[in-house]
Each structure stands twice: as C-alpha cells, then as structure tokens.
Amino acid sequence: MKTIKATITSKNQLTLPAKLVRKYNLDKQRVVVITERKNSIEIRPQPSLEERMRKNWQKLPAHKGTQTDLEFKQAVRDAFAEKRL
C-alpha cells in the first residue's frame, strides 16, 4: 500500500494529487464515496452511470460479448431518449 500525503485547506477541502486523479478517472463533478472506518476513512470513486450500465448490460445473455462501445453508447442514448432511465 502506497502512502500519499495531502493537506486539508482552511475550507476543509482536500486536493488529490494529479497522478491519482488520472489513475482513478476522477474528472470534475465525479462523485466519490467516503467510508468511515474505526480509525481511518476510505475514499472511492462512485461508478459512473456508464460503468453501472455496462456491468448490467453484460449480464444480459442476448448481448453478452457482442456489443461494441458505439453500440453500447447508442443504447444508453436511446434509453435516455425514451425516458427509460
């Protein structure tokens, strides 16, 4: 486990090192989940809508292994357009 130091500002904000932001795809407005442990906290990125949908999509037998990224993204757009999501 690697240890990285960061400083909390006077406004209780924490700046993550750019290396971690890139590694975990933490772009602006990305929601993180903070879990309080006995003597520590854990910060994890909340899966994006696309990540959650892709995980569930793979469970459908009809689409298993046959979908390209373009097909997946179009299915997401279609679902939003039809207000199914």
Secondary structure, DSSP 8 states (H G I E B T S, - for coil): -------B-TTS-B---HHHHHHTT--TT--EEEEE-SS-EEEEE---HHHHHHHHHTT-GGGTTT--HHHHHHHHHHHHHTT--
